[in-house]
Structure formats: C-alpha cells, structure tokens
C-alpha cells in the first residue's frame, strides 16, 4: 500500500499538470473495453461459478453461430468447433486405453518377478514364459524349464527348506523395493499421485479447483508408481487410480481445444466422460463405466455428456482389446463360463451374501476412516515412507506362506470365480473322484482333502485381507479399492458356495433340494457365489448399485446371473445404509474437508436462510462496495483487510440496495493491471453504466461494471434452508445473497451450508477446510 500511496502522489501531480497544460480531459479506464488477462479465472482451492461458466459458453456459441452465416471460413470454424468435442473424446479414449494396456502388462511382469524370472525372454511374465514352452502340460501349465524361481537361479535347486527361505527372502526384497520406489517417487515429485483419486475427482467434478491434481507430473508419476504399488503385493487395486489416470489424460488434452481450455464447466463435462473411460479400461466394461460416471462421480451430467462418454468408453475398450494385455483375446478381466443355471432357493444364500457385504462395507468404512484420521492427527502421518515399508513387510511376511494371499488380487478373484472342470489342477477343485459325468460338466461331489486344505487357507486369507486392507487404503501410494473389496467378497462367496454344494450333495432328498437337485446332477456352482459375494462387498463399500451390476456382468460375461447380482447388491446397500448413508469416497471427501454438497444427502432441518447467513448478530457489518464514491485506495484497503472471495455492490452504505456482486480475484487483477498505467489511489472506482461528473483535475476513474455480476442469485431472509440447499446443489452456486425487501442483509456461501449441516449432525464444523 505504501508504494501505491507514493505512486499516487506522483501520478496525481502529473495528472493535474497534464490537465493544466490543456492536454485534454481524463480518459475513463474500463476493463470491458480493454480486456484484462486473468479476469474470470479462479484461484486454487476455490469453487467455480457454474452459472457464469455456462453463460460464457452460451455467449461464445451464439457469437460463432452468428459469424458462421457471414463467410465460408467462419462456417468451417463453426463446424470444427462442433466436432472438437468428439475429436477430444477420441483422443482421450485412445490415450487412456494405450496407457491402461501398458500398466497391465508392466504390472503382470513385475508381479511375476517377485517369484522368479524367464531365463529365455526376461520380459515375459510367468504365464507367457510357459505358454511359449513346448514342454508344458495342461495339468502343470505353470511349471516349465524356461521359468526359474530365484532359489533355482541362486542355489540351483527348487526343493528343500533352504530354497523356500531364499524364495521367501527374495519375495520380501522385491516387495519392499517396489513399495519404497513408489512412495519415494510420490513424495518427491507428485504428492497428488497417492491414493485412489476418486474422492478428489468427485470434488473436482462438483466444481472445486485443485491445481496440479490432473497435471502432467501427476499423470507420469501415477502411472509409474501404480505399477510399482500393484507389483509390491500390497492389498490394493489399480482400478480406482485408472480413473484418475484417464481424467489426467482428459485434462491435459483439453488444453489443445480453446473452448475446453478456457471454460471450467465445459472441462468438467470432459472429465465426467474420462471417469467412464477409466472404468472401461480398468474392467473392460464400457457400459458399466458410463453408468459408474453417471451414478457415482459426476455432479453435472447432461445428455450430450452421456453420448460422448459412451463413445470415449467404446474407443478406450477397443484400444485395450487391440493391445490384448491379458494375452487371452478377452477384453473382460474374469471371463467365466458356468454350466448350471441358478435356482430360486439359492436367492436365500445370495441375500445372505448381500447382508455380509453391507456389514463388511459399513465396518470397513468406519475402521478405515478412523485409521486415516489417526494418520492425520498423530506422528504416524509424518513418516509416510516408513509406514508404507512396514505395511509392505507385514503384508509380504504373512502373505507368502499362503498360496491365496501370495497371488495378486486379480489372480485370486479369477481363481475363485472359476468353475471346476475335469482337467482342473487347482486345490479348490480337490474333490473326491466320481465316475458320473456328462461331457465337461461335473456333478456335485464330496469334498476331498485338497479342498479342505484350500478352504482353511481361504478362511485365513479372508481374515488377513479384511484387516490389512483397512490400513493399506489411504497410504501415500496409488491404491484402488475395487479389487481388495471384491477379493473379500469372492472368498466369502466361495466358502458359502462350497458349503451349499456339500449340503446339496449330502441332503439331496431334503425338502429344500428335492425336485431340482437330484443325485449326480450339477446343482450348485461355487464360482457363482464368489461372483455374487464380490459384487455384494464392493457395493457395501462404495454404495454403487446399477453401475456395479452392469460392471459385474460385463466383467465376467455372466449375463444370465443378473438377478442374483441385483438381489445381493441391493441388500448390501440397504444393510450398509442402515449404519451410515455415505460410501467410502464420500467419507474420504468429508475427512479431507473438501466443500462437496452430497446430492444423495437429505436436509431435514427447519432452519431459514437468516439463521445460516453471515454476518451473524454479533459479527461486524457485511463488507460491501458502493457503486460510486469509493477510491482505488479505499477498495484496496477493504480487500486487504478481509479474506472474502467476493463483495456485494450496493447503491450506497445508507440504502444497502443491491446492484451486483464482484469477485475478489477479478477486482485485484483489474486494479493491479491499471494501477501502474493510468489509475492512481485517488481514482474513483465506479460500477455504474454512466460515469459520474468529476473535477477537471481529477485522476481518471476506473469503471469496473464489466467484471460485476449484474444478476447475482438472491434469496429472501425467510427462505427455508432445504430450498436454499437445493438451489446450491442444482445450480452449482458458490454464494447466494440474502435480502429483505430488496435491501442486502447478508451472504450464504457453500462453506456456510456445509458448516451448518455439520453442526446439525453433531460434527465438527471446522472440518470444512476449503471455500
């Protein structure tokens, strides 16, 4: 301010001198005539003005349409503008599909590296190495001379206690190395690359700005560290982070197109489509991806975005299928082929799985949020590298001895979804042999010793997965939740399925099974129970319904099992909602203090706008600007003495009649641009259409009507808060002015509403950190 004052003295005297010398009247300075770069943009950790952004886009579109009638060049420009959205979707789909294919291939190779290496082609993973071998049998398809474990390479033998210890130590070494590299890269280069990314993307899509969250560095580090984190064997998946990767691609590509680069609302339409692309490439489920974006992450989802999401998800799925990362020519992750249809009686165990999924989801959310809060508020949060290494070491130590925890999450789920055939060598197919069989379909058989061993191992794996996932999700490495949640459900489902199968085998004459399950028939499919359990647990944690069912049948190809999936998913949601309405992503949004107005949350309190607005009765008067009569110096003093994001403009301090609203950022940029050119501290700031008369020797006034919102949203002081909250949700407002008979009383911001809602539900209102 001192510099401005000093400058004002010099400039005022020079202005007066100019006037006396007859150099003409003082010129009005207006940002509308001389556009100022930066006006209309937003600061970091602020909410966008949806209404203003949509209005800007409509004006831009109207101008292009009017010009297109004038010349062929303008017509071509209009056509290219209309086509640019589809071109952008094509690029997002191609780039995301290619990156997802690369991540899949790299993660498979590095996961296999923990156990051994392909001596012929070191870049082959275990499966591809043995596929290329001519000495592999079907039963022993994972054993071939070309693939050697670390014990074979170091000691020359794969048998005995010493070989087991060498393999065990090498497994722990690689796990620790991968996880250390992941957390070190995140910490050094891109702190935003950690976690799932979905809570932040939901918040960004609701209109919040987090600069750098979808940037180039975040994308690069997220891709590298995601491969490392998945390969380390930690209980996490790559599906959530792939949504973040796709959104990063979309945000970077938006900068190639002016209409998306300069408009935050238009960019969010593209990011909604990118979220659909992320799920499409994560699971090979394009339709499920579109529904996921619509149901779970998007805040504003017009019909045009639905079509573009569908197109982008299609392109991404086609790209992934062309790369063929799984090497089986299947787009889907866990292709299943069940031979027996399900029976009405089985709905009871399917609903039981839904109840388990809901209970597990509610318990997981409470436990994980409690652990993450502890991480934030204690010294644990100061040592992210140490935490990751300790959790990795613990995971590797406990996981290695058990075959079902040693394998990756995707492999485990694939094994659990599998329906036993005659040539299966899996322990889960360790039944006693029977002579009755039709084709490749086997009847229900009594469990053998191999199956009993597998069931014990699965029970231990279930307890381990349930506990370790709670402390893993939220660490400073990329971590998805889809695969660990599905693994918990799939294990539970398989255990219940085998139990039902044995019950049917030994009691086929009982009233439950009589008439549809005769002796020697294939009645119960344990793999189907695993599939239903996986959907139930994922639904309990995320509270997804429609999109989850579609993802599950796209993921497995099991189209005829929609009813069991629907029953389990709906039950899971009902049970979990009984313990708390928010899913894991909403809980993490609340934990981080982001200003997110949950569309699903009901406002049931009978308060009025006057109860929530600021200033309160004990507060100082509302900081306002007058449409004329204030100088640049007075405006700067007001802005510097407050921290508000914007200021109402009134006719005068006495009348308090509302004229408009001006944003703090626009005000500062406009004054800062002109203050060193021709405007001084004693210059008048006017928001009127016509400039008031001034003395001949007065410095040039600064007219800021062009940066003022002439139609700010207002409510009266007696508007019920449930209606006000609905207005904020549906219009995406950042603030709303409160009036009484046309006189300005106060202001309500999104943060005020969130704080009020927190107080009503007995939560800490200061947990809302951002505006």
C-alpha positions, -999 to 999 in steps of 0.1 A, spaced: 0 0 0 29 24 7 42 20 -28 7 28 -42 4 59 -20 38 72 -30 29 65 -67 -4 82 -62 12 114 -51 35 115 -82 8 104 -106 -18 128 -91 5 158 -96 14 146 -131 -23 143 -139 -30 178 -126 -1 191 -146 -14 175 -178 -48 190 -172 -34 225 -166 -14 223 -198 -46 216 -217 -38 180 -227 -75 171 -227 -99 155 -203 -91 124 -182 -99 92 -200 -122 66 -184 -105 32 -178 -128 3 -185 -117 -34 -184 -147 -42 -207 -131 -21 -235 -95 -33 -227 -99 -70 -216 -77 -79 -187 -59 -113 -188 -69 -134 -158 -103 -119 -151 -129 -147 -150 -104 -173 -138 -102 -189 -103 -77 -193 -76 -66 -227 -63 -89 -245 -37 -119 -224 -48 -153 -233 -63 -162 -224 -99 -193 -203 -107 -212 -228 -128 -239 -203 -139 -212 -178 -151 -193 -205 -170 -224 -218 -187 -234 -183 -196 -199 -176 -211 -202 -207 -232 -236 -198 -245 -224 -163 -255 -193 -179 -272 -216 -204 -291 -240 -176 -301 -212 -155 -315 -197 -184 -335 -232 -192 -349 -239 -156 -359 -205 -153 -376 -209 -187 -395 -236 -170 -417 -211 -143 -428 -184 -163 -446 -172 -198 -455 -142 -196 -432 -164 -188 -403 -188 -217 -413 -158 -241 -413 -148 -227 -379 -183 -234 -366 -182 -270 -379 -148 -276 -364 -160 -261 -330 -190 -285 -330 -168 -315 -339 -140 -307 -314 -158 -324 -285 -160 -357 -304 -123 -354 -315 -113 -348 -279 -132 -379 -268 -115 -400 -294 -80 -388 -282 -89 -394 -245 -101 -429 -254 -70 -438 -274 -45 -424 -249 -63 -439 -218 -66 -473 -235 -29 -474 -245 -17 -463 -210 -40 -489 -193 -27 -517 -216 9 -507 -207 1 -506 -170 -15 -541 -171 15 -556 -190 41 -540 -167 22 -549 -135 19 -586 -146 56 -588 -154 68 -571 -122 44 -591 -100 58 -624 -115 94 -610 -110 89 -614 -72 89 -652 -76 113 -657 -105 124 -648 -140 120 -662 -175 156 -671 -185 149 -672 -222 130 -639 -225 133 -619 -193 105 -595 -204 80 -624 -203 59 -629 -171 54 -664 -157 23 -672 -178 37 -660 -211 70 -677 -204 54 -711 -200 30 -706 -229 60 -702 -252 74 -735 -239 69 -768 -257 75 -788 -225 44 -776 -206 15 -800 -198 -21 -788 -191 -21 -800 -155 14 -785 -148 9 -754 -170 27 -731 -145 59 -753 -145 83 -751 -173 122 -752 -175 122 -717 -191 108 -702 -159 131 -704 -129 125 -693 -93 151 -672 -75 161 -703 -55 169 -722 -87 189 -692 -101 209 -687 -68 212 -722 -53 205 -744 -83 175 -763 -67 139 -755 -61 133 -782 -34 140 -781 3 138 -757 32 168 -736 21 152 -730 -14 120 -720 3 138 -694 25 156 -680 -5 124 -676 -24 107 -661 7 135 -635 12 136 -625 -25 98 -621 -24 101 -597 6 131 -579 -10 112 -572 -43 80 -562 -24 100 -537 -2 119 -523 -32 88 -517 -53 69 -501 -25 98 -479 -15 103 -467 -51 65 -460 -53 63 -439 -21 96 -421 -27 85 -410 -62 51 -399 -50 67 -379 -21 94 -363 -42 77 -355 -75 38 -357 -72 22 -358 -38 -12 -358 -56 -5 -391 -72 -12 -411 -40 -45 -428 -31 -74 -437 -53 -81 -403 -67 -119 -409 -70 -128 -387 -39 -108 -358 -53 -123 -363 -88 -158 -363 -74 -150 -330 -57 -134 -315 -88 -164 -325 -109 -187 -307 -84 -168 -275 -93 -139 -274 -69 -104 -265 -83 -73 -284 -72 -45 -272 -94 -19 -298 -103 -42 -327 -94 -48 -336 -130 -14 -323 -144 14 -338 -164 36 -347 -135 8 -363 -115 0 -384 -146 36 -396 -152 42 -404 -115 8 -420 -111 14 -444 -140 49 -455 -127 40 -457 -91 7 -475 -98 27 -503 -115 51 -504 -86 24 -504 -59 4 -532 -75 35 -553 -81 46 -549 -45 18 -572 -34 0 -547 -12 -37 -552 -7 -48 -526 -33 -61 -525 -69 -54 -504 -99 -90 -497 -109 -96 -465 -89 -63 -450 -99 -70 -457 -136 -100 -434 -133 -75 -407 -121 -51 -415 -150 -79 -412 -175 -90 -378 -160 -54 -366 -161 -53 -375 -199 -85 -357 -205 -74 -325 -186 -41 -324 -205 -58 -329 -239 -84 -302 -230 -56 -276 -234 -55 -284 -272 -90 -270 -276 -98 -234 -267 -134 -239 -257 -124 -265 -231 -92 -247 -220 -110 -215 -212 -142 -228 -197 -141 -248 -164 -177 -261 -167 -170 -275 -202 -138 -291 -190 -158 -309 -163 -181 -324 -189 -150 -339 -205 -137 -352 -171 -171 -369 -165 -166 -388 -197 -130 -396 -187 -142 -412 -155 -163 -435 -176 -132 -442 -197 -112 -451 -166 -136 -478 -155 -140 -490 -191 -102 -497 -193 -99 -509 -157 -125 -537 -161 -131 -539 -198 -167 -527 -191 -176 -497 -213 -213 -496 -205 -206 -501 -168 -181 -472 -170 -207 -448 -184 -231 -458 -156 -204 -455 -130 -197 -419 -141 -234 -411 -140 -242 -428 -107 -210 -424 -86 -188 -395 -97 -205 -369 -119 -222 -338 -105 -235 -324 -138 -242 -350 -165 -262 -336 -195 -274 -359 -223 -246 -347 -246 -220 -359 -220 -238 -393 -218 -233 -398 -256 -197 -386 -255 -189 -408 -225 -203 -438 -244 -182 -430 -275 -150 -425 -254 -155 -457 -234 -160 -476 -267 -128 -462 -282 -108 -470 -250 -122 -505 -248 -113 -511 -285 -78 -498 -279 -73 -520 -249 -86 -550 -268 -62 -543 -296 -33 -543 -272 -46 -575 -256 -27 -571 -223 -41 -604 -208 -29 -624 -238 -62 -643 -240 -80 -622 -266 -106 -614 -239 -115 -578 -231 -130 -588 -198 -108 -594 -167 -125 -625 -153 -143 -644 -180 -165 -671 -166 -185 -699 -181 -209 -715 -157 -228 -745 -169 -256 -749 -143 -285 -724 -140 -293 -709 -106 -324 -719 -87 -349 -698 -68 -339 -715 -35 -304 -700 -39 -317 -665 -36 -316 -670 2 -278 -675 3 -273 -647 -23 -292 -624 1 -271 -636 30 -240 -626 9 -256 -592 4 -261 -588 42 -224 -598 47 -213 -573 20 -233 -545 37 -220 -553 72 -184 -555 59 -188 -523 39 -200 -503 69 -173 -518 92 -146 -512 66 -156 -475 62 -157 -468 99 -123 -486 105 -105 -471 76 -117 -435 83 -107 -440 120 -72 -452 109 -68 -424 83 -79 -398 109 -53 -412 133 -27 -409 105 -37 -372 100 -37 -363 137 -7 -382 151 30 -385 144 22 -415 121 14 -390 93 49 -376 95 65 -409 83 48 -420 51 78 -439 37 83 -458 70 45 -466 72 45 -480 36 76 -501 42 63 -515 75 29 -524 59 46 -539 29 69 -560 51 39 -572 72 19 -580 41 48 -600 25 56 -619 57 21 -630 63 11 -634 26 39 -656 13 32 -689 32 -5 -689 20 -9 -695 -18 -41 -675 -19 -26 -643 -3 6 -647 -23 -10 -644 -57 -22 -610 -69 -58 -598 -62 -69 -602 -98 -54 -638 -100 -72 -647 -67 -106 -634 -79 -101 -653 -112 -93 -685 -93 -124 -681 -70 -148 -673 -100 -135 -704 -118 -159 -733 -123 -142 -767 -118 -137 -788 -149 -123 -823 -152 -88 -812 -161 -85 -785 -133 -55 -790 -111 -65 -762 -86 -67 -771 -49 -102 -756 -50 -112 -785 -73 -98 -811 -49 -130 -832 -47 -132 -870 -44 -134 -886 -78 -168 -899 -91 -174 -918 -122 -206 -899 -132 -200 -870 -156 -216 -856 -187 -192 -840 -212 -171 -814 -194 -197 -808 -167 -191 -825 -134 -218 -833 -108 -217 -821 -72 -191 -843 -55 -179 -848 -19 -150 -826 -8 -116 -842 -7 -86 -834 14 -72 -809 -11 -104 -789 -10 -105 -789 29 -69 -776 28 -79 -749 3 -109 -739 25 -87 -734 56 -63 -713 36 -91 -693 22 -106 -686 56 -72 -674 68 -68 -653 36 -102 -637 43 -93 -626 79 -59 -613 66 -74 -594 36 -101 -578 58 -76 -565 83 -47 -555 60 -70 -536 35 -81 -512 63 -46 -499 69 -34 -501 33 -61 -479 17 -51 -442 22 -13 -447 23 9 -424 3 10 -448 -28 -16 -452 -55 -42 -475 -41 -76 -487 -55 -103 -504 -35 -122 -523 -61 -100 -555 -62 -94 -558 -24 -132 -554 -17 -141 -579 -45 -115 -603 -31 -130 -603 4 -165 -609 -11 -153 -636 -35 -136 -656 -7 -167 -654 14 -189 -664 -16 -167 -693 -25 -167 -706 11 -205 -703 12 -208 -719 -23 -188 -749 -13 -208 -752 19 -241 -751 -1 -226 -776 -26 -218 -801 1 -252 -795 18 -269 -803 -15 -247 -834 -21 -255 -850 13 -291 -838 16 -304 -840 -20 -336 -857 -7 -345 -829 18 -374 -806 12 -351 -777 1 -333 -796 -27 -360 -821 -37 -373 -817 -72 -345 -796 -86 -313 -812 -73 -312 -850 -79 -282 -872 -72 -254 -870 -98 -266 -835 -110 -245 -803 -111 -268 -781 -89 -246 -756 -71 -219 -735 -87 -194 -722 -60 -179 -698 -86 -213 -680 -90 -214 -675 -52 -179 -660 -54 -191 -636 -81 -222 -626 -61 -201 -621 -29 -176 -599 -48 -205 -576 -60 -220 -575 -25 -188 -564 -8 -179 -538 -34 -215 -525 -32 -213 -523 6 -181 -503 5 -189 -479 -25 -228 -480 -23 -229 -485 -61 -260 -503 -74 -269 -502 -111 -234 -495 -124 -220 -523 -102 -243 -549 -116 -235 -539 -152 -198 -539 -144 -200 -573 -129 -218 -590 -158 -195 -572 -183 -165 -582 -162 -175 -619 -162 -197 -624 -192 -223 -639 -169 -254 -622 -184 -279 -648 -170 -269 -641 -134 -282 -605 -133 -310 -613 -108 -287 -629 -81 -263 -599 -86 -291 -574 -83 -305 -591 -52 -271 -592 -34 -262 -556 -44 -295 -541 -33 -294 -560 0 -258 -549 5 -267 -512 0 -298 -514 24 -278 -530 51 -248 -507 48 -271 -476 46 -286 -486 80 -252 -479 96 -245 -446 76 -255 -432 43 -221 -423 29 -198 -446 9 -160 -448 12 -154 -420 -13 -179 -396 4 -163 -404 38 -128 -395 25 -142 -363 9 -155 -354 44 -123 -364 61 -103 -341 38 -126 -312 44 -135 -306 7 -166 -285 0 -187 -312 -15 -225 -310 -13 -236 -346 -14 -266 -349 -38 -279 -380 -20 -279 -364 14 -313 -351 27 -316 -317 45 -342 -323 72 -338 -293 95 -364 -265 96 -339 -235 96 -342 -204 75 -317 -185 53 -314 -158 80 -301 -185 105 -272 -195 83 -262 -163 66 -233 -141 76 -228 -117 93 -245 -130 124 -259 -106 150 -226 -105 170 -204 -101 138 -192 -68 123 -212 -54 94 -210 -71 59 -181 -58 38 -196 -41 7 -185 -19 -22 -206 11 -33 -214 16 -70 -197 50 -68 -179 72 -43 -151 48 -33 -115 54 -44 -90 28 -56 -71 32 -23 -103 25 -2 -111 -6 -23 -76 -19 -19 -78 -13 19 -111 -31 21 -97 -61 1 -65 -63 22 -84 -61 55 -107 -91 46 -102 -126 32 -136 -129 14 -138 -144 -21 -161 -116 -33 -180 -84 -24 -216 -74 -29 -220 -40 -46 -247 -17 -32 -261 17 -42 -248 33 -10 -239 25 25 -272 40 37 -297 24 13 -279 -11 10 -299 -17 -22 -282 -45 -41 -266 -37 -75 -244 -68 -82 -215 -89 -70 -178 -88 -78 -152 -115 -72 -121 -106 -52 -98 -121 -78 -113 -101 -106 -112 -70 -86 -75 -74 -77 -64 -83 -112 -83 -53 -127 -69 -28 -102 -34 -43 -104 -34 -41 -142 -44 -5 -145 -29 10 -113 6 13 -128 -6 26 -162 -30 54 -157 -50 48 -125 -39 61 -90 -50 56 -54 -73 86 -55 -90 75 -87 -127 68 -83 -140 32 -87 -174 32 -104 -198 3 -111 -224 24 -128 -233 25 -165 -227 62 -168 -196 78 -154 -204 105 -127 -192 140 -133 -157 148 -119 -135 178 -113 -113 187 -144 -81 180 -125 -93 146 -110 -74 115 -120 -90 91 -145 -118 69 -129 -118 32 -131 -151 17 -143 -155 -20 -132 -190 -26 -143 -177 -52 -168 -164 -75 -141 -195 -73 -120 -222 -100 -119 -254 -79 -125 -277 -108 -117 -264 -125 -85 -286 -152 -70 -306 -139 -41 -330 -154 -16 -351 -136 10 -343 -139 47 -373 -162 52 -364 -188 25 -363 -223 41 -328 -238 41 -339 -270 24 -349 -249 -6 -316 -229 -4 -296 -262 -3 -314 -275 -33 -307 -242 -52 -269 -246 -44 -269 -283 -55 -288 -279 -87 -273 -247 -99 -238 -253 -86 -237 -219 -68 -207 -208 -48 -225 -180 -29 -261 -166 -26 -270 -131 -13 -298 -127 13 -322 -97 10 -351 -82 29 -375 -60 8 -346 -55 -17 -321 -44 9 -290 -65 14 -288 -84 47 -260 -109 43 -244 -137 23 -245 -176 23 -216 -195 8 -213 -232 1 -189 -234 31 -216 -219 54 -241 -245 43 -216 -274 48 -207 -260 83 -244 -257 92 -251 -293 80 -221 -305 101 -234 -287 132 -269 -303 127 -253 -338 126 -231 -331 156 -199 -330 136 -170 -305 138 -179 -275 116 -143 -265 113 -136 -298 94 -147 -279 63 -113 -266 53 -118 -250 19 -142 -225 3 
